[in-house]
């Protein structure tokens, strides 16, 4: 979370844009992202230069080519395009460099025909004057961006300022929730991963970091695997052009050279229809409903509904190849909704595929954006059934308060969620097999779920442990009341005697 000294610094940047005449919050976020992207490119180049100087080898990843940037206008050395250089120029010269040279460079950076190139072709520098740019550059220079968590926090904080947050589903999933989903899904170097509602590409970035942490030697020691990692392993779709651009920049900054990040409506006709993906990671929007006329017909054949959360689940099933798995956040209504569409989709996951787990999240997990109760569904596409038991976990604390402030606290069930989940696939018999229904996690046989109309709400199966209280018999209570009445009567008699004595003395 953005706290302490960082929050007022980000607020100052935001206020500078608003006072400078840019009032659209999405435009503010996009312009800030461009500038942070430019700054990060310079940091990457500097790191590569230092590495080359230290090892005596050529630069492996050159961001700014050598030579002259001839854009058809006044030629400039590529060094002038670097944050560390142009940020020290006069405001007007800086403004000219960024508008006339840096942005054309950004639009040309991607491989021709790549999704980055398609997304960035519409990138526009909309800061209206040199003084505003100089002010914003100075303010951004004062914000530490070396730490990945800090960058993520800034995105989250800025997205929280969107007036539409929580109404159109456009909000950032907290990194600790994404990390839990990625750790439980355990991506491999062979996975083709997709997020059909990718936003800023937070799920794909976390998956990329997981792969680097757990499989870096395997991926980067083999040219074919390295190429797969850079070009085929990550796919994201988002209907918002600005989010697609931000997602493209985010992935490139994390070292994925040519991921597929496309601007597209995943639920419309012509949606991504490939069944070659092996892992879906997503928190799709679940606000509102669509018209049948604008929804892909093949999805409506799976589930006849207008609700986006159900359509996205149907889409995820279609995107996966057999054996592929999914981790997706859904509103609680998906778990127990009584409509034919709700029941049909739950039956589909349980009967036709393998529903692995339902992880219930606390109701304040997505505050301040929304207070909607949510859960994470984990399932595997089999097209032949396979659900035996479904694992349920009732998360009561995720490491943050459940109010709008979401302040860090010690109580956190997420490490326990991961530990118990991993035990289910371990070589030994999992302790989850014998957990009582009064515990936070337990297994429920498939038949019991079927008998309950495919209801997946944890409260349907959880047993409440009531503390046994031993009550006294009515006779004992009445005897005690009789004794109290005798005591009260005696007290009143003594009090009357004392009053009578005082009256005689007077």
N, C-alpha and C positions, 0 to 999 in steps of 0.2 A: 504494500500500500504506500501511496505517496504521503509521507508524514514529515514532521519536523521542519528542517530548513528547506527541503525540496519543494514542498507544496507552494509556499509563497513565490518561489522562483518560477514555477510553471504558471502560476496565476498571473504573474507579471507579463510573461510572454503572451498569454491569452488576452489579457487586457490591452496589450500593445496593439494586437490585431484589431480588436474591437474599436479602440479609439482611433485607429488608423483607417477605419472605413470598411473592414471586412467583417461582416456580421453573421455570415452563414457558418455555423459551427463545423460542418463537414469540410468546407473550404479551408477553414483555419487549420483543422487537423491535417488536411492534405498538404498545405504549404509548409507546416511545421515538419511533417514527415519528409518532404523533399529536402529541406535544409538539414535535418538530422541524417538523412541518407547521404547527402553530399559530404557532410562532416565525417561520417563513418567510412566512406570511400577513401578519404584522405588518410584516416587512421590505418586502414588496411594497407594502403600503399606504403606508408611509413614503416609499418611492421615488416612488410616484405623487404623493404630496402635494408632495414637493420639486420634482418636474417641473412640477406645476401652478403652484406659487409662482414658479418660474423663468420659465415661459412666459406666465403670466397667463391660461392656459386652464383650463377645468374638468378635474377628474380623469377620465381616460379609463377606468381600470379600478379601480373602487371595490370593495374587498374587504369592508369593514365599512360597511354603510349608515348614513346619517345618521339621527338620531332615537333613539327608545327601543326597546330589545329587549324586547317584552312577550311572554314565553313562558307567561303564565298564572300565573307566580309573581311574586316581587318584581321589578318592572321595573328594568332597569339600562341605563345608557347603553352604546351599542355600544363606546365606547372602553374600557370595563372588560373587554371580551373580548380585548383586545390584549395580547400577551405583555409588552410594555414597561410596561403598566399593572398587570396583575394580579400580575406577578412581584415587584412592590415592595410588595404587601400582606402582611399577617400570614399565617402558614401556614394558619390555619383559614379566613380570608376567601378566600385564594387557592383553597383546596380547594373551598369552596362555589361560587365563581365558575366554576371549571373543570368541576366535576361537574354543576352545575345550569343553567349558561348556555352555556359554551363548547361542550360536546359536543352539546347540542341545536342550537346554531348550525351546527356542522359537519355534522350530519345533514340540515339544511335547505338547505345551501349549493347543492347541485347543482340543475340544471334538473329540474323535475318530470318523472318518467318516464325520466330519463337513467340511464346505467349507474353514474355516480358516486352518484346518489341511491339506487340499488338496493344498491350495495356499502356505502354508509355508513349505511344504515338500521340495520345491526346493530353499528355502532361503539359500543363500551362503554368507559367509564372505569373501570378495575379497580384503580387504585392505592388501597390499602386505608386510608390515613390521611394527614392533613395534613402530618405531619413528613416522611414519605417523599417526598411531592410536592415540598415545599419543598427538600429535599436534592437531588432529581433536577433540579429547575429551576435551582438554583445551579450544579450540576455541568455541565449542558448549556449554561448561559450562558457557561461558560469554554471551550467548544469552538468554534473558528472555523468558520462554516458558509457564508461568503460565496462560497467557491470551489466550483464544481460538482464538481471532482475530489475535494475533501475529503468532500463529501456521499456520493459514490459509494464512496469508500474506507471510510467508516464503515459503510455498508450491507454492503459486502463483508466487513469484519471481523466485524460482528455475525452475519452469516449463517454465517460460519465457526465460530461457537460452537454452532450447532444440532447437537444430538446425532444427528440423522437425516441430516446432510449427507453426500452421497456414497452413501447407501443408497436414498433415494427420489428421487434426481435433483434435489432442491431445493437448488441452489446458484447463486450469481451468476456470470455470465460476465464475465470481466475486461473493462474498458472498452477496452483497446487491441485486443483481439480483436474486440469488437463494432464498433469504429471501422473496422478493416480491412474487415470484411464490408460495412458500410454504404458506405464509400468505394468499394469495388469494385462495389457494386450501384448506386450513384449515383442515389438517389431523385429524382424530379421532382415538380413541383407537381400533376401529374395522377395520381400513383400512389395507389392504395388499398393500404395496407400492413397486413399482419397478422402477428402472432406467436401461434400457437395454444398456446403454453406460456409465457406472457409473464412470470410471476413478478412482479418489481418493475418491469417495463416498461422494462428497460434498453435493449433494441433499439429500441423505439419512441421513447424519449427521444433516443437518438443519431440516429435518422432525422430527428426533429423538428429537432434542432440542425443537421444537415446541410442541411436545407431552408432554415433561417433564414440559414445562412452563404452558401449558393450561390444562393438564389432569393428572398430576402426582399423585394426591390423588386417582383418579379412577383406574389408572393402577396398582399402587404398593400396593394398599390395598386389591387387589384380586389376589390370586395365579394363577388362570387361565389366567387372563389378563396380568399378569407379565410374565408368560411363553410365551404367544402369542407375547408380545413385544420383548422378547429376541430371539425368534426362528422363527417366521413366519411373523412379521410385515415388515421386510426390505429385499429386494432382489435386487442384482445388478449384471450385467453382463458386462464384458469387454474382448475384444479379446487380450489385452496385459497382459501377465502374471505378469509383474512388477506392473502394475496399479492394478491388482486384489489383489496382496499381500499388496500394500499400502492401498487399500480400506479396506481390512480385518483388518489391524492394526488400521486404523483410526476409524472404527466402534467399535472395542474392547476397544480402548482408551476412547471412549465416553460412555462406559458402556453397550453396547449391546452385550450380551454374545455369541450368536451363530447366527448371521445373515447369510443369504445365499449370499455370494459374490463369483461368479464363473468366471473362465476364459472360455469365450465362445464367438463365433461369433453370435451375435443375429440375423443376416440376413441369415445365412447359414442353410442348411438342418439340422434338429435336433435342431433348435433354441428353446428357451423357448416358448412352445405352450399353456401353461395353460391359461385359461380364468377366473381365480379366483381372479385376482388382481382388486383392487378398486381405485387405484390412480397411475398414471404414472407421474413422474417428470423427465425431461430429457433435455439435450442439446446435441443431437446426432451429430456425425461428418457429415459434409455436403460438403466434398471435394472429387471430383472424382466420379467414377461410378463403378459398379460391372459387372461381366460377368453373363449372364443368367444361365450358367452351375453351378455357385457357389452359386446361390441365392435360397432360399427356395421356392419351387414350390407353396406352399399355399399363399405366399405373392405375387407372380407374378399373381396369380389368382385374387387378389384384385386390383392390379395395375401393368400393364405390363410396366416396366421401369427398367433402370439400375441405376438411380439416388438414392444415399443412403438416401437423405433427404425424398424422397417420400416413399421409402421402410420402413424406420423407422416409419413414420406416419402410414402406413398400419399395421406394426407390433404392434404398440400401440393400434390400434383399436382391433386387435385380442386378445391382452393380457388382455383387460379389460372385466369384466363381465358387464352385463347390469346394468346401474346405476353408473358405474365407471366413473371417470373423469380423465382428462389429462391436464397437463400444459407443453408445449414443445416449445423450441426455434427453429425457422426455418429461413432460409435465405429468403429474400424478394421475390426471384423468385418463391417460393411456392405459394405466394399470387396472383401472376398475370401471371405466366407462361402459354404460349399458347399451349403447347403440349397436346395431348390427355390425357396423364397420369396426367399432372397437373390439367386439368379440371375435369377429372374423380374423382380424390381424393378430390378436393374441393366440388364437387357435392355429393360425398359419405358422407362427414362430415355434409353437410347442409341438405341433403334430407333424408339420412338413420339414422342420429344421430342428436345431438343437438350441433351446434357450438355456444358457449357462447360469446367469446370475441376475439378480435385481438388487442394486445397491441404493437404498433409500437415503437421500440427502436431507439435511435439515432445511426447514422452510425458509430460513434467512440466507441461504447460500448465495443467492444472486442479488441480494440487496446491495446498493440502493436502487438497482435497475428494476427489479421486480420481486415481489414476495411470493410468487407462485411456488408451490411445493413441487419438487422434482425428484427424479431417480435416474440412475444409469442402468441401461439394459446392456447385457453382454450376450451375444448369440453367435452361433456358427451356422453358416449355410451348408446344408447337406442335401436338400431335395429328397431326403428319404427318412426324415425323422431322426430320432436319437436322443430326445429329451428323456432322461431317466429321473433325475432329481434336479430341482432348481435351488440354487444357493441364495439365501436372503441375508442382507446385512442392514441393520438399522443404525445409520451414522447419526450420532447425537451431537458431536462436536467436530469441527473441521479445522480447528486452530485459530479461529477468529470469532469475535462476538457476532451474534445473529441479528444485530440492529443495523441501521443505515451506515454507521461509522465503520463497522467491520474491523475492529481493533484486534491485533494479535493477542492470543491468550495461550495458556499452556495446554488446556484440554484439547486433545486431537485424536480422533479415532482412525485417521487415514493410514498411519503406519500399520495398525492392527488389521485393517481391511486387507492391505496388500499381503501381509504375512499369512493370514488365514486363507486368502485366495490361493496363494502359492502352495499351501499345504494340500489343497484339493487335488493338485496334479502331481504331487510328489510320489516317490516310490513306496512310501509307507501309508498305512491307513490314516486318513486325516482325522484329527480330533474333532472336526466339524460333524463327523458322522454321529457322534454321541452327544452333541450339544442339545440341551433342552430348549423347548420353544420359548422359555422365559429369558433366554440369552439374547445378546444383540445380533448374533448370527446363527443360522441353522439351515438344515436341508429339508426341503419339502418334496415328497414323492410326486411324480407327475400325475398319478391317478387322483390324488387328493385335489390337485389344482383343477383337473378336468371335472371332478365332482362339484367343484365350486364355480362352475361356469367360466373357467379360465381366468378367474380373478387373480391378479398379481399384486394386490396391495398387501403389504407385510402385516398389517393389522388383522387381516383375515386369518392368518396362521399363527400369529404371535399370541402367546399365553401371558396374561397379566398375573404376576405373583402377588397375591394379597397377603399382608401380614396378619397372622392369626391373632385375634384379640380374645382373651378370656373374659367373658362378662359374668358378673355376679347374678345370683338368682333374684327374681323379683321379691321373694320372701325376705332375703337378707337386706335388700334395699329398703323395704317397708319397715323392718325392725329398726334399721338405723334411723329412719325418719321419725319413728315413734320415740326413740331415745332422744333425738334432737328436740322433739316437741316437749318432752318431760323436762329436759335441761332448760329450754327457753321459759317454760312455765315457772320453774323454780327461780330463775333469774328475775322474772317479772315480780314474783312475790317478794324477793329480797329488796328490789328497787322500791316497791310500794312501802315496805316497812321503813326504808331509809327516809323516804319523803315524809311519812307520818311522824317519825321522830323529830325531824327538823321543824315540822309545823307545831309540835307540842312545845319545843324550846322557844319558838317565837311567841 
